[in-house]
C-alpha cells in the first residue's frame, strides 16, 4: 500500500446550534472497498447515517473525529473553532494524506495541501463520509448532554435554535453547555438578568 497517494475528506458538524461542541471528521476512504450510499449527512435520516457511520469506521483506510469545546467556540468564534476541530481531526489520523479536500470555503491550518470544495459533502465521497462521522458523533454527544440536562429537549433538536428550544432557554435560562457568544443565548441571559 502506497501512503503517498491518500486523499482525505474533511467536514464539520454543529456550527449552527446554540449548545454543545462543534465536531469535525477526517476520512481516507479505501478505493478498493467502496461504500454505497455516501451523501451529505444532512440529506440522510438518522438510521441511514448511523448505518453508514459504522460502515465508514469499518471500511475506511483511516478516520478520526475531533471537537472544539463551547469555551473554544466562545473564545475564538464558531468559524475558527470549526477549523480547529478540523485541524485536530486531521492531526489524529494514523496515515498521512497527500492532500485534503475540505467542505466549504475555508481550510484548517495544517502542513498538508488543502482545497476548499463548496458543497463538497454532496460531490466528494470522502467529504460525505467525513460529514456523516462528524454529524453522528455530534448527535451522540448531544444525546449524552440530554441525559444530563433533559429539560432543554436536546434529544429532539440537537441544540439547534428551534422554536421549542428558544422557548426553553427563555423559560429556564442557560447552563454551561451553551455558547454565550451566540445572540439567542446572550438574549436569554440578558432577559433573566433584567427579570
C-alpha positions as a Markdown table, in Angstrom:
| # | Residue | x | y | z |
|---|---|---|---|---|
| 1 | Unk | 0.0 | 0.0 | 0.0 |
| 2 | Unk | 1.5 | 3.4 | -1.0 |
| 3 | Unk | 0.9 | 6.1 | 1.5 |
| 4 | Unk | 1.8 | 8.8 | -0.9 |
| 5 | Unk | -1.5 | 8.6 | -2.7 |
| 6 | Unk | -4.0 | 9.2 | 0.1 |
| 7 | Unk | -6.5 | 12.0 | -0.2 |
| 8 | Unk | -8.5 | 12.9 | 2.9 |
| 9 | Unk | -12.0 | 14.3 | 3.1 |
| 10 | Unk | -12.8 | 16.8 | 5.9 |
| 11 | Unk | -16.0 | 18.2 | 7.2 |
| 12 | Unk | -17.6 | 19.6 | 10.4 |
| 13 | Unk | -21.0 | 19.4 | 12.1 |
| 14 | Unk | -22.6 | 21.7 | 14.5 |
| 15 | Unk | -21.8 | 25.3 | 13.5 |
| 16 | Unk | -25.4 | 26.5 | 13.9 |
| 17 | Unk | -26.5 | 25.1 | 17.2 |
| 18 | Unk | -26.7 | 27.2 | 20.4 |
| 19 | Unk | -25.3 | 24.4 | 22.6 |
| 20 | Unk | -22.5 | 21.8 | 22.7 |
| 21 | Unk | -19.2 | 21.4 | 20.9 |
| 22 | Unk | -18.6 | 21.6 | 17.2 |
| 23 | Unk | -17.3 | 18.4 | 15.7 |
| 24 | Unk | -15.1 | 17.6 | 12.7 |
| 25 | Unk | -14.0 | 14.4 | 11.0 |
| 26 | Unk | -11.3 | 13.4 | 8.6 |
| 27 | Unk | -11.7 | 10.3 | 6.4 |
| 28 | Unk | -9.4 | 8.5 | 4.0 |
| 29 | Unk | -11.6 | 6.0 | 2.0 |
| 30 | Unk | -10.3 | 2.8 | 0.6 |
| 31 | Unk | -10.7 | 2.9 | -3.2 |
| 32 | Unk | -10.7 | -0.9 | -3.2 |
| 33 | Unk | -13.5 | -1.1 | -0.7 |
| 34 | Unk | -16.2 | 1.4 | -1.7 |
| 35 | Unk | -19.2 | 2.3 | 0.5 |
| 36 | Unk | -22.5 | 2.6 | -1.3 |
| 37 | Unk | -24.9 | 5.4 | -0.3 |
| 38 | Unk | -22.5 | 8.1 | 0.9 |
| 39 | Unk | -24.1 | 11.5 | 0.7 |
| 40 | Unk | -24.3 | 14.8 | 2.6 |
| 41 | Unk | -25.2 | 13.9 | 6.1 |
| 42 | Unk | -28.0 | 16.5 | 6.2 |
| 43 | Unk | -29.8 | 14.7 | 3.4 |
| 44 | Unk | -29.9 | 11.3 | 5.2 |
| 45 | Unk | -32.2 | 10.2 | 8.0 |
| 46 | Unk | -30.7 | 9.2 | 11.4 |
| 47 | Unk | -31.0 | 5.5 | 10.7 |
| 48 | Unk | -29.2 | 5.7 | 7.4 |
| 49 | Unk | -26.5 | 8.0 | 8.9 |
| 50 | Unk | -25.9 | 5.6 | 11.8 |
| 51 | Unk | -25.6 | 2.6 | 9.4 |
| 52 | Unk | -23.2 | 4.5 | 7.1 |
| 53 | Unk | -21.1 | 5.6 | 10.1 |
| 54 | Unk | -20.5 | 2.0 | 11.1 |
| 55 | Unk | -19.5 | 1.1 | 7.5 |
| 56 | Unk | -17.1 | 4.1 | 7.3 |
| 57 | Unk | -15.5 | 3.2 | 10.6 |
| 58 | Unk | -15.1 | -0.4 | 9.3 |
| 59 | Unk | -14.1 | 0.1 | 5.7 |
| 60 | Unk | -12.2 | 3.4 | 5.5 |
| 61 | Unk | -8.4 | 3.2 | 5.4 |
| 62 | Unk | -8.2 | 5.8 | 8.2 |
| 63 | Unk | -10.6 | 8.1 | 10.0 |
| 64 | Unk | -10.6 | 10.5 | 13.0 |
| 65 | Unk | -13.1 | 12.6 | 14.8 |
| 66 | Unk | -12.3 | 15.6 | 17.0 |
| 67 | Unk | -14.2 | 18.6 | 18.6 |
| 68 | Unk | -13.8 | 22.1 | 19.8 |
| 69 | Unk | -15.4 | 23.0 | 23.1 |
| 70 | Unk | -18.1 | 25.5 | 23.9 |
| 71 | Unk | -15.4 | 27.6 | 25.7 |
| 72 | Unk | -13.2 | 27.5 | 22.5 |
| 73 | Unk | -16.2 | 28.5 | 20.4 |
| 74 | Unk | -16.9 | 31.5 | 22.6 |
| 75 | Unk | -13.2 | 32.5 | 22.7 |
| 76 | Unk | -12.3 | 32.0 | 19.1 |
| 77 | Unk | -15.7 | 32.3 | 17.2 |
| 78 | Unk | -17.5 | 29.5 | 15.6 |
| 79 | Unk | -15.6 | 29.5 | 12.3 |
| 80 | Unk | -12.2 | 29.4 | 13.9 |
| 81 | Unk | -13.3 | 26.8 | 16.4 |
| 82 | Unk | -14.7 | 24.6 | 13.5 |
| 83 | Unk | -11.3 | 24.9 | 11.7 |
| 84 | Unk | -9.6 | 24.0 | 15.0 |
| 85 | Unk | -11.7 | 20.8 | 15.2 |
| 86 | Unk | -10.8 | 20.0 | 11.6 |
| 87 | Unk | -7.1 | 20.5 | 12.4 |
| 88 | Unk | -7.4 | 18.2 | 15.3 |
| 89 | Unk | -9.1 | 15.5 | 13.3 |
| 90 | Unk | -6.5 | 15.7 | 10.5 |
| 91 | Unk | -3.7 | 15.6 | 13.0 |
| 92 | Unk | -5.2 | 12.5 | 14.7 |
| 93 | Unk | -5.1 | 10.4 | 11.5 |
| 94 | Unk | -2.6 | 7.5 | 11.7 |
| 95 | Unk | -2.0 | 7.7 | 7.9 |
| 96 | Unk | -0.7 | 10.9 | 6.4 |
| 97 | Unk | -2.6 | 12.1 | 3.3 |
| 98 | Unk | -1.0 | 13.9 | 0.4 |
| 99 | Unk | -4.0 | 16.3 | 0.2 |
| 100 | Unk | -7.1 | 17.4 | 2.0 |
| 101 | Unk | -10.5 | 18.1 | 0.4 |
| 102 | Unk | -12.4 | 20.3 | 2.8 |
| 103 | Unk | -16.1 | 21.1 | 2.7 |
| 104 | Unk | -17.0 | 24.7 | 2.4 |
| 105 | Unk | -15.0 | 27.9 | 1.9 |
| 106 | Unk | -12.1 | 27.6 | 4.4 |
| 107 | Unk | -9.3 | 25.1 | 5.2 |
| 108 | Unk | -7.7 | 24.3 | 8.6 |
| 109 | Unk | -4.1 | 25.3 | 9.2 |
| 110 | Unk | -2.2 | 22.0 | 8.6 |
| 111 | Unk | 1.0 | 21.2 | 6.8 |
| 112 | Unk | -0.8 | 19.3 | 4.1 |
| 113 | Unk | -2.1 | 20.9 | 0.8 |
| 114 | Unk | -5.8 | 21.6 | 1.3 |
| 115 | Unk | -8.5 | 22.6 | -1.1 |
| 116 | Unk | -11.9 | 24.0 | -0.1 |
| 117 | Unk | -14.8 | 22.5 | -2.0 |
| 118 | Unk | -18.1 | 24.3 | -1.9 |
| 119 | Unk | -20.9 | 21.7 | -1.3 |
| 120 | Unk | -18.2 | 19.0 | -1.3 |
| 121 | Unk | -20.3 | 16.9 | 1.1 |
| 122 | Unk | -22.6 | 16.4 | -1.9 |
| 123 | Unk | -20.0 | 15.7 | -4.6 |
| 124 | Unk | -16.9 | 14.2 | -2.9 |
| 125 | Unk | -17.3 | 10.7 | -1.3 |
| 126 | Unk | -14.6 | 11.2 | 1.3 |
| 127 | Unk | -16.1 | 14.6 | 2.4 |
| 128 | Unk | -19.6 | 12.9 | 2.5 |
| 129 | Unk | -18.0 | 10.2 | 4.8 |
| 130 | Unk | -16.5 | 12.9 | 7.0 |
| 131 | Unk | -19.8 | 14.8 | 7.2 |
| 132 | Unk | -21.5 | 11.6 | 8.4 |
| 133 | Unk | -18.9 | 10.8 | 11.0 |
| 134 | Unk | -18.9 | 14.4 | 12.3 |
| 135 | Unk | -22.7 | 14.5 | 12.4 |
| 136 | Unk | -23.3 | 11.1 | 14.1 |
| 137 | Unk | -20.5 | 11.9 | 16.6 |
| 138 | Unk | -22.0 | 15.2 | 17.5 |
| 139 | Unk | -25.5 | 13.8 | 17.7 |
| 140 | Unk | -24.2 | 11.1 | 20.2 |
| 141 | Unk | -22.7 | 13.9 | 22.3 |
| 142 | Unk | -25.9 | 15.8 | 22.3 |
| 143 | Unk | -27.8 | 12.7 | 23.5 |
| 144 | Unk | -25.2 | 12.4 | 26.3 |
| 145 | Unk | -25.8 | 16.1 | 27.2 |
| 146 | Unk | -29.6 | 15.5 | 27.1 |
| 147 | Unk | -29.2 | 12.8 | 29.8 |
| 148 | Unk | -27.6 | 15.5 | 32.0 |
| 149 | Unk | -29.9 | 18.4 | 31.0 |
| 150 | Unk | -33.2 | 16.8 | 29.8 |
| 151 | Unk | -35.2 | 20.0 | 30.4 |
| 152 | Unk | -33.9 | 21.5 | 27.1 |
| 153 | Unk | -35.0 | 18.8 | 24.8 |
| 154 | Unk | -31.6 | 18.3 | 23.2 |
| 155 | Unk | -32.5 | 14.8 | 22.0 |
| 156 | Unk | -35.0 | 16.4 | 19.6 |
| 157 | Unk | -33.3 | 19.5 | 18.3 |
| 158 | Unk | -29.6 | 18.6 | 19.0 |
| 159 | Unk | -29.1 | 22.2 | 20.2 |
| 160 | Unk | -30.3 | 24.0 | 17.0 |
| 161 | Unk | -32.4 | 27.1 | 17.6 |
| 162 | Unk | -35.9 | 25.7 | 17.0 |
| 163 | Unk | -38.9 | 27.5 | 18.4 |
| 164 | Unk | -39.3 | 24.9 | 21.2 |
| 165 | Unk | -35.6 | 25.3 | 22.1 |
| 166 | Unk | -35.7 | 29.1 | 22.1 |
| 167 | Unk | -38.8 | 28.9 | 24.3 |
| 168 | Unk | -37.0 | 26.5 | 26.7 |
| 169 | Unk | -33.9 | 28.8 | 27.2 |
| 170 | Unk | -36.2 | 31.8 | 27.7 |
| 171 | Unk | -38.1 | 29.9 | 30.4 |
| 172 | Unk | -35.2 | 28.1 | 32.0 |
| 173 | Unk | -32.1 | 30.2 | 31.3 |
| 174 | Unk | -28.9 | 28.6 | 30.1 |
| 175 | Unk | -26.3 | 26.3 | 31.6 |
| 176 | Unk | -22.6 | 25.6 | 30.9 |
| 177 | Unk | -23.2 | 23.8 | 27.6 |
| 178 | Unk | -24.5 | 26.9 | 25.9 |
| 179 | Unk | -22.5 | 29.1 | 23.5 |
| 180 | Unk | -22.6 | 32.5 | 25.2 |
| 181 | Unk | -21.3 | 34.3 | 22.1 |
| 182 | Unk | -24.4 | 33.3 | 20.1 |
| 183 | Unk | -27.1 | 36.1 | 20.1 |
| 184 | Unk | -30.1 | 34.0 | 21.2 |
| 185 | Unk | -28.1 | 32.8 | 24.2 |
| 186 | Unk | -26.9 | 36.3 | 25.1 |
| 187 | Unk | -30.5 | 37.5 | 24.9 |
| 188 | Unk | -31.7 | 34.7 | 27.2 |
| 189 | Unk | -29.0 | 35.6 | 29.7 |
| 190 | Unk | -29.8 | 39.3 | 29.5 |
| 191 | Unk | -33.6 | 38.8 | 29.8 |
| 192 | Unk | -33.1 | 36.7 | 33.0 |
| 193 | Unk | -30.8 | 39.4 | 34.5 |
| 194 | Unk | -33.5 | 42.1 | 33.9 |
| 195 | Unk | -36.4 | 39.9 | 35.0 |
